[in-house]
Amino acid sequence: MFSGHVRLTTVIRGFVTAGVVYMLAAPDETFAQQSVRRAPEIIWEQLPPLPDAEGFAGAFAGVVDDTLVVAGGANIAGEKWNDQFSKRWFDSAFLLEPRATQWKAAGTLLRPCGYGVSISFNQTLVCIGGSDAARHYADVFQLTLRDGRIVVTPLPPLPRPCANACGALLDQTIYVAGGIESPGASNALHTFWALDLRSENLRWRELEPWPGPARMLAVAAAQAGSFFLMSGADLHASGGKTPTREYLRDAWRFTPGQGWKRIADLPRAAVAAPSPAIPFGTSSFLIISGDDGEKVTFAPLKDHPGFPRNSLAYDPTKNVWTVAGESPLSRATVPCVPWRNSFVIPNGEVRPRVRTNEVWTARFAGVP
């Protein structure tokens, strides 16, 4: 896509093969006939890296006026492996125009902030909640562009402060699930909020939450007329000790007017995976990487090999998950942004305490 940057083609076999081919095949073919057609490909490409040597986790990211915008986030500069390390939050914003070969500085947020929810809507970026080193925020704001600089417009705040939530846009309504209320919280939130962007009187509504455990760092998806909530981590604290994480594999489907329904558990946990998940076809979606918790006690931490690179595909028509194949990415705490027939994963964590300034895109072969 961009001269001088890496192009890597990955064939995702198995479920994704069947799912995508099913959408392309003739309607009178059986599913078995469709599944043996030529496997589609996911094409991975690198865009120009963000102009920060460390890169960012938890940045806000989305599309404004057909331009990719990344703002805020946090990283760990300098010594990373001592018990005491310095984590910095940022207010900087960058933009990448179509076919550009480098990012441009685009101004600053009102304050350093990261680990909120990012929603691209109507050529604007809606930024929801988030945190800095001292506190979590209920703030919600909209980013637009004017003369190459971001403009921040406040929107109605969340019912309470929240970071490390997940969210997605379904039929012009933003849904936000879970998270934590403060940096020292000993419990995850069991909250589900909705903001109807078509309403003349914008306000967040508190909806009935999913029946399963509270969670933070879950993965959202919006497909087939439903909002999906998957994986994440619950928190457990006792005796004043630092809370421990329970890595979750359960998954839930919310359909407006019908409520929540549990769906099949994930093959593995995918905590903090790029979110929302990547849709394909009319109903399926794909989760890339994320933390499965299998190496949570890995030592020494500086030699951690990174998060799983396999992908998890879900077919709601069959209520089936499949381990769909590997990506070139180990990523966590990063949004996934649809842009120009691709899905962008801008920076994120590649392993504990290590960010990257790489920006990757994924698209299905045959899409211009």
N, C-alpha and C positions, 0 to 999 in steps of 0.2 A: 504493500500500500504506500509506503514511504521509502524513497530511495535511500539506501544505506542502512536500513533497519531490517531486523531478522524476520524472515517468513518461515513458518514451520507448519507443515500440514500433518494433521493427526486424523487417522481413520478411527472413529469411535464405533466399535462393532457391538453386536448383540442387540440389546433393547433399542438403542437409538436408531440402529439400522432399521429395525422393524417399524419403529414408530414413525420416522420420517418418511420411509418408503410407503408406508400405508397411506400417508396423505397425498402422495404423488401418483399412486397406482390407479389403475382403472377400477371403477366401482364394482364391476362384476367379478373381480378376482377374489379368491379366498385369501384370508390372512396369511396362510402358509405360503401361497404363491407369491404374495407381495413381499414376504420377509426374505425371500431368496434373491430378490433383485439386487442390482449393484449397490454396495454399501455407500451411503453418503459420507462426506468428509466434513470435519470441523477444521477450519483453517485458522491457525493462530498467527498473529502478526504483532510486531512491536511498533508502537508509535514512539515519537521522541520522548525521552525521559524528562520528568519534571526537573526544573533547575534547582535542585537541592540534593546535596551529596548523600544524605541519609534517606530521603524520601519520607513519606508520612503514613501512619496508620490512622484509621478513623476519620479521614477527611470527608467533607461534604463534596459530592460530585454529581453533575448532571448536565443537561443540555439547555442552553439559553440562546435563542436566535440561531439555531443550527451550529452553535459553537460549544465545544466541550469546556466546562468550567470545573476546576478543583479548588477548594478553599478550606483553610483550617487544617485540623489534624494534629498529630503529635508524633514525636520521635525521641530517641535516646541518643544524644550526642556524647562523644567521648567514651569514657570507661563504662562498659555495659555489664561486666561480669561480677562486680563486687556486690555484696549484700545491699549496700547503699549506692544508688545510681540516680542520675538526674534526668527526669522526663520533662520535656518541654512541649507546651501547646503553642499553636501558631494561629495568626489571624490573616496570613497572606492568602491572596487569591491569584490564580493563573488561568489563562484561557488558551485554547488551541483551536485555531480556525481550520475548516476543512482544507486538506492538502498542504497545510503549513508544515514546516520542518523544525519549528521550535515553538516552545511556549512563550507567552507574553505575560508580564506582570499586569494584574488587573485590579489593583487596589487592595483593600483590607476589609475584613469583617468588623463589626462593632467591638469585638473582643476576641482574644484567642479562644478557640473552641473546637471540639472534636467529638467523635463517637456518638453523633446523632444519627437521625434517619434522613436520607436524601430521596426526594421525589421529583422527577422531571414532569412538569405539567404545563401544557400550552405555551411552550417555548420559554418557560421560566424554571427556576430551581427552588423548590420549597425545602427548607432546612428545619429540622424538628428536634428540639431538645439538645442534648449534648452535655459536655463537661469541660472543666479546666482542672488545674491541680487542686483547687480549693473546694469546688462545689459542682453540683449538677444543676441544669437549667430547665425551666419549663418553656423557655422562649421558642417561638416559631417565627420564621421570617422568610421572605421571598427574595430571591436574587434575580435581577434583570441587568441588562447591559446598556450603558449609555457612553458613546464615544470610547469604547474599548475598556471601560471601567465598570466594576460591579456597583449596582445600586441596591441598598438593603431597605426593604419595606416590611414593617412588622405585620404579623398576622396574629389571630387569637392564640394565646398561650395554651399549653397543655394543662389538664387539670392539676398536675403536680410535676415537680422536677423529674427528669428522666434522662438517662444515658444508657447506651448499650442495648437499646430496643431494636426491633426490626419492624419494617413497614412496607407497604406496597399500595399502588393505586389501582382501584377496581371501579370501573364505570364512573369516573370522576369523583370518587370518594377515596380519601386516604385512610387507611387502617394502620394503626400502630399497636404492637403487642409487646408486653413484657418490658424488661430492662431493670435498672436499679435506680433508687431515688437519690443516693448520696455516695460519695467516695468510700465511706466506711460502712456501707449498708451490710447487714448480716443476713438479709433476705432479698431474694429477687422479687420483682413486682409480678402480680397476677392481675394485670389490667389490660383492657382492650378498648381502644378509643377510635372514634371515627370523625372525620371532617368532610362534610359534603361540600365540594367546591362549587356546586351549582346553586347553593343557597344564597339568597340575598342577605341573610343574617348569619354570617359565618360563626360557628361555635363548635367546639368539640363535644361529642356525645360519648358518655361512658356506657359501653355495651356489656352484656354478659360475657365473661371470659370463658375460655376453653375449660373443659372439665379436668384436664390434667394438671401436672405440677406447674408452679410458677417458674419463670425462666428469664434469663438474659442471653444476649448474643445468639439468639435463634436466627433461623433463615425464613424469610417470607417468600411467597409467590402469589401472583394473581393470574389465574387461568380458568377457562371454562366456566365463567360466571361466579367464581369462588375465590376467597382468600385462603391461603394455606400457611400454616405455622408449623415449623419443623425443627427438631433437635433443640440446641441451646443448652444452657447449664443452669441448674438450680443451685442455691447456696444453702449450706447448713453450718450453723455455728453453735458452739456449746462451751460453757465455762470461760467465756471471755476470750477464747482463742480465735485466731484468724479464720474466717469462714472457709470451708472446703467446697469445691465444686463437684456436683453430680452431673456427669455427662449424660445427656438425654438422647434417646433414639426415637421417642414417640413423635407422632405427627397428627395434625388436626386440619380439618377442612371446615371453613365457615362460609355458608351460602346465605346471603341476605334473604330474610323472610323464612328461612328454614333452620338457622342456628348452626351449632357445631356437630361434627361427626368425626369420630376417630378413624383414621386411615391406617394403612399398614406401617409398621415401624421401619425406620431406615436400616439398611444393612450395617451401618456404623454411625456413630455420632459425627456431626458436621458443625461443631460449634464455631461461630464467628465466620462461617464460609461467606464468600461474596454474595451479597443479597441486594435486591431480590434475585431469586433463581432465574436461569435463562429459559424462556419459553420456547417451545418448538411445536409445530403442528397447531392444532386447534385446542389441545387440552393438556399436552405433556410439558414437562420442564426438566431442567438439568441443574444439579448442584455441583459446583466445582470446588475441590479441595476442602478446606476447613479442618479444624482440630478434632481428632477422634478420641483424644484423651489417653491413648495407649502409651505415650511417652511423657506423661505429666511429671514423672519422677526421674526423668533421664538426667544423668550426670556423667561428666561435667556439662553444665548447661551450654557452654560455648561451643560444644561439639554436637549439639542437637541437630539431627539430620533434616528437620523440617516437617511440615504437615503432609498428610497423604495427598498424592497427586491424582488419585483416581476420581472419577466422576460418578455421581449417583443420578440415575434417570428414573422418573416416576410417570407411570401411565395410569391416570385416574379411571379410565374406562375398564381396566382390569384390576385396579388397586394393587399394582405390582411395582416394586423397586428392583432395579438392576444395577449392578456395578458395571458402568458402561465403557470404561477405558480410561487411559491416563491423559492428563494434560501436561504441558510443560511447566505448570505453575504449582508452587506451594504457597498458599495465601490464606490469610485470615484478617479480620477487622478491616474490611474494605467494601465499599459499595460496588454494585454492578450496574452499569449505565447503558441503556440502549441508545445507539448513535449511528445513523446512516447505515442501516442494515447490519450493524455489528453490535457486539456487547463489549463494553470497555471495562477493564479492571485496572483502576489507576492506583498503583503503589500497594500498600498493605504490608502486613507482616509476612516474612518468609519463614521465620522460626522465632521462638521467644526472644524478645528484646531486639530483634533485628528487622528493620524495615528495608524497603527498596524504593528507588526512584523510577523503576521500570513501569511502563504503561503498556498493557497487552490488550489486544482485541481478539474476539472469537466470532466467527461467522460460519454459517453452513455453506458448503460448496454449492455453487450454482446461483447464489444470491449475489447480484452485482455489487 
